[in-house]
């Protein structure tokens, strides 16, 4: 079986981005560009993946973690020099190596696999990933011979009029015989205007030795896009968004307005989910069958159960059960766990709280650091008072309890099973099961007071 390797070029500073953020860490649909590239390559079941890092090396390593090995390009001396940094790891190994740039987020596993297969089938020592460009201006042109093999790559500035008319362009992604790659890199010269060592020179070296040079043309021109500035970043975002949304729609998701719906690359859906305009769903979120998201909801890293509805609301890092009603204008903060048939209504904030099946907080409440049982009703304006300025404390509301409007539950406190808390109460002691707790001042009416007060003003 052929050994498979990959080298990701991620060492450039990206000055044209005009940003404090290292270029390959700029996100496309919520995921850093280099993460897109590495994730697609790792789907090929590689024997080794190496990222060449330079500027911002630690941040790139923090992002990719154990999905890659790393080598450092201390000086930015060109793409050929960057690949050479992986020599100690790869140089003497038999197999095939893909070289890809960390700023090409639209590359797909399918294209990379097809390029590698084509490389092996043709017996090539180098294969270039190409694309058809309606307007090839600025790209290197692929010049093929009569037998269909690649004769050379001609840069725009060096191309003749006939060569400039060629629409097959070099995407900057390659597949090499691994040993030939590192042997040829020893012969690459920096005798050029930039004084750099260029990876495409390996193609010319192999060709001069009579080796087969092949090209595989992707059917999707968008995969050729390399992001060097904010304009290209926005183009990549638009293309990725369209690709993601179309994939989900073809798999049974109704996206009412794809142009105004933003779904991350790692989101998964069941069937017959409906997503309304203005919604953002990202992270590793999973939206189960028949759920309705939006309009204008933001879901991050959540599991959303079957037939749940989330309208004009925000939910983050939480588990949400089936047939749950959320919103409008609710906020489900991290580490919340909502059971089935729960209702979290308008202007309710839930944080690090569990709600049992059938419980509800219908409006204008804050429930934080709490365990809420099943069948609980939490009235309007209820607050779990969980923070004393130094520490957070837990509120427990047991099954079938009823919390009246405008109640303050001062944690740590427990409201027992089936207990009632009267409206307007401030509860700072446990309430026994089945009890009614009233914690408010007795009403006093002062007859005639308003008239006397008005007379004093006059």
N, C-alpha and C positions, 0 to 999 in steps of 0.2 A: 504493500500500500504506500502511495506517495505521501511523504511528510509535507506538512503545510505550515507555512510561517507568514507572518505579516509584520511590516514595519510602518508605523504611523508617524508622519512628520509633524511634530507639534512644538517646534522650538522657536518659531518666528515671533517677533514682538508684536507685529501688526500695527505699525505706527499710523497707518491710514485710518484705523478705527477711531483714532483720537480719543482714547479711553484709558482709564486707570485699570480696567479689567483686561487681563490677558486675552488675546484675540480668540483662541480656540475655546475659551470658556463662555463666550457670548452665547446666550440661549437662542434656540430656534424651536418654537412651540414648547417652551418651558424646559428644554433639555440642552445643556451645553453642546456646541457643535462637535467637539472631539468625542463626547460620549456617544453621540449618534454614530460616528464612524466606528468606534471600538465595539459598540453593541452589535452592529451589522457584521463586522468581521468575526466576532466571537461566535456568531451563529454558524460559521463554516467549520466549527470543531477543529480549530487550529492546534498544532502542537506547540506553538510559541507565538505570542504577540508582544512586540516591543514598541513602546512609545519613546520617540526621541524628543526630549524636553530641553528647554533652555530658559528663556525668560518665564518667570512664574512657575518654575518647575514644581515647587512644593504644592502649589494650589492645584496644578493639574494632577499630581499624584493623589492629593486628598480627594479629588473628584472621582478619579478612575479606580482608586483602591487596588484590590487584588485582581482586577480584570486585565491587568497589563503588567509586564516588566518594564523597567525604565533604564534608559541611558541618557547621559547629559551631553549636549552639544554646547561646549563652553564658549566657542566663537562661532558666529553665524557666517559660515564660509560656503554656503550653497547647499542645494539639495543632495548632491553627491556626497559631500562631506558629512551631511546629516546621517545618511544611510550608513556611512562607514563607521559611525559610532556604535553600531550593532555588531561590528565585526567579531569581537571577542566571543559573542554568544552564538553567532550563526555561521561564521565564515566556512567552516569545514563540514557543514552538514549537507547531506543529500536532500533534495526536495525542491519545492516551489515556494517562492516568496512573493507576496503581494506588497507593493509599496503604495500607500495612500496618504493623502494630506488630511490633517486634522481640521481643516476649514472647508471640507466638502460634505456637509451634513446630509445631502440628499442621496448619497450612494445607498444602494440597497443590497441586501444579501443575495438576491436572485441575480443581479448583474455581476456581482463579484464572483459568485459561483460559476456563472456561465463563462465569464472571462477565463477563470482558472481551467475549466473543462476544455475550452477552446485551445488554450495554451498547451495542455497535455496532449490533446488529440492531434494537433498540427505538428507536434515535435519541436516547437519553437523554443529558443533560448530566451526570447523576450517577447512579450505581448503587450500591446498598447491598448488601453481602453479608449475608444473613440466615440464620437457622437456626430450626428448630422445637424448642422447649424444653418438656419435660413439666412442669418447674417453672421458669417464667420470672422468678421473684422476683429482683430486683436488676438486671435487664436493661432496656434501653430497648426499648419495644414499637414494632413497625412497624404503623402504621395505614394501611390501603389504602382507596381509594375504590371505587365501584361498578364502575369500568372496570379495576380491578386495579392502577392506578398508586398509588404511595406518596403519601399526603396529608401525613403528618408522622411524626416520631419522638417518642414520648412517654416521658420518663424515669419510672422507678418512682414517685418521690415526687410527680410531677405527674399521674399517670394516674388516671382515674376508675375506678369499680368495673368497668364494662364493659371499659375499656381494659386494666385489669390482668388480665382473663381472656384477653386475646390471647396466643397462644403463639409467635408469630413475633417473634424478637428481633434486635436490631442486634448484629452481631459486632464492629463497629469497623473493618472492612475495607471500602474503597470503591474505586470506579472513576469517574474524572472526565474530562470534556473538559478537556484540559490548560490551554488559554488561559482558559476559563471559570473554572477552579479558581483561578488566580492573580489574575484580575480580581476575583472574588468575595471572595477573602481580604483585599483592600484595604478591604472594607466590613464585615468582621467586627469586632464591638465586644467590649470586655472589661468591659462593664457587667453584671457578675454577682458573686455572693458571693465567688468566688475571684480575681476581677480577672484572669482569663485569657482567651485567645482560643481558642475551641473550633472544631475542624474541622467538626462536625455543623451549625454555624450556616451553613456554605456551602450545605447542602441547603435550608434555609429561604430563603436569599437567592435561589437559583436558582428555587425554587418560586414565590416572589413575583413573579418576572419572567416567569412562565408557561412555564418550561422543563419538559421531561419529566424526571421523577424515577422511576427504575426500581429494582427489587429482584430479586436472584437468590438463591434459597434453596438452600443446600447440603443434601445428603442426610445429611450426617454432622455431628451436633451437636458432636462432639469438636473439630472445627476451630474452633469459636468460643471455645475456652478460652484466656483470657489469664492468664498466670502472674504473680501479684503477691505470693505468699507461698510458704512451703515446702509448705503443704498442697496448693495448686494445682500446685506443681512435681511432687509425688509423683503427683498425678492424671494430669498430662501424661506422666510416665514410664510409668505403667501403660497408658495408652491407646496411646502410641506403641509400647510393647513388644508389645501385643496386635496392633496393625496390622502391624508388621514380621513377627512370627512367622506370622500367618495368611497373609500374602502369600507367604512362603517355603514354607509347607506346601502351599498351592494350586499352587505351582510345582514340587513334587516332592521336597521336603525332609521327612524324618521328624523331627519334634521331639517327643520322648517325653513331656515335661512342659512345655508352653509357659508355664505360670505361673512356672516356676523356670528359665527359659532366657533369657538376655539377649543379644540380637543387635543390633549397631549399624546405623544406617540406610544405611551405605555398603558393607556386607558383601554379597558375591555368592556364589552356590552353583551347582555343577553339579547333576545329577540323582542321586537315591537316596543323598544324604548323610543320615547319622543323627546327631542331636545329643541327647546324654543330659542329664539334669537337672543343674543347678548350673553349667552351662557359660556362659562369657562370651566372645563373639566380637565384636570391634569393629575400628575403623579401616577401611582399604580392603582388608580380608582377602578372599581368594578361596579357597573350599574346593571342590576338584574332585570329580568323580563318585565315589560309593561310599565316600567318606571317613567315618570314625567319629570323632566328637569327644565326649569325656567318658566317664563323668560327671566333673563338677567340673574341667574344663579351662578355661584362660584363654588365648585366642588374640588377639593384637593385631597388626595390620598385617602379616599373614603370607600367603604363598601356600602352600597345602597341597595336595599332589598327590593323584592318583587312588588310592583304596583305602588311603590312609594312616590309621593309628589313633593317636589321641593321648588317653591315659587319665590323668586326675588330674594334669595337667601344665600348665606355663606356657610359652608361646612368644611371642616379641616380635620384630617387625621382621626376620623371617627368611624364607628360602625353604626349603621342605621338599618333597622329591621324592615320587614315587609309591611306594606299598606300604611306606612307612616305619612302623616301630613305635616309638612314644615312650611312655615311662612304664611303670608309674605313678611319679609324683613325680619327674619329670625337669624340668629348667629349660633351655629354649633361649633364650639371651639374644641381644640385637641383633647383626645382621650375620653370622648363621650361615647356612650354605648346605649343606643335607643332600641328597645325591644319592638315587637310587632304591634301594630295598631296604636301607636303612640301619636299624640298630637302636640306639636310645638308651634304655637301660633305667632301672631304678629308681635314684633318687638320683644321676643323672648330670647334670652341669652343663656346657653347651657355650656358649662365648662367642666371637664373631668367629672362627669356625672353619669350615672346609670339610671335609665328609666325602664321599669318593668312593663310587660305587655299591658296595653290598654290604658296607660297613664297619660295624663294631659296637663299641659300648662298653656292655656289658650292665649294669653296676652300679657305683655308688659311685666315680665318677671325675670329675675336673675337666679339661676339654679347652678351653683358652682360647688365642687367638692362635695357631692351628695350621692347617696344611694336611695333611689326612689323605687318603691315596690310596685306591684301590679295594681291596676285599678285605682290609682291615686288621682285625685283632682286637686290641682294647685291653682288657687284663685288669682285674679288679676292683681298685679303689684306685689307679689310675694318675693321676698329676698332671703336667700340663705346667707347669713352674715358669717362668712368663712374666714376672715382675715383680721387679726388683731394688731397688725402693723409689723409683726415679726414672723408669725407662723400661720399656716392654713389648718383649718379644722374641718372635720367631717360632720355633715348633717345626714341623718337616716330617717326616711319617711317610710314606714312599713305599709304593707298591702292594705288597700281600701281606705286609707286615711283621706280626710277632706280638710284642705287648708283654705281658710277663708281669705277674702281679698285683703290686700295691704297688711299682710303678716310678715313679721321679721322672725326668722328662726336663727337664733344666735348659737353658732356651733362652738363646741361639740354638743349636739343635742339629738335626741331620738323622739320621734312622734310614733307612738305605738300603733299596732294594727287596728284599723277601723276607728281610730280616734278622730275627733273633730277639733279644729283650732278656729276660734271665733275670729271674724273679720276684725282687722285693726290691732291684733294682738302682737306683742313682742315676747317670744317664747325663749327663755334661757334655762329652763329645766325640762327634763324629760317628761313627756306626756304619756300616761299609761294607756294600754290598749283599751278601746271602746270608751275612753273618757272624752269629755268636752273641756277644753282649756280656754279660759278667758283671761287675757293679761292686758288690761287697758283700764284707764281711769273711768270711774263712774260718771255718767253724764250729769251735768248740773245746768239748769236753766235759770237765768236771772231775768225775771219778768220786768219789762219796761226799760231795760238797760239801753237798748238801741235808741229809744226816744231821748233819754237823758244825755246820751253821748252826742246825738245830733244837736240838741239844744246848746251844749257847751261849744260846739263848733260855730254855731251862729252867733 
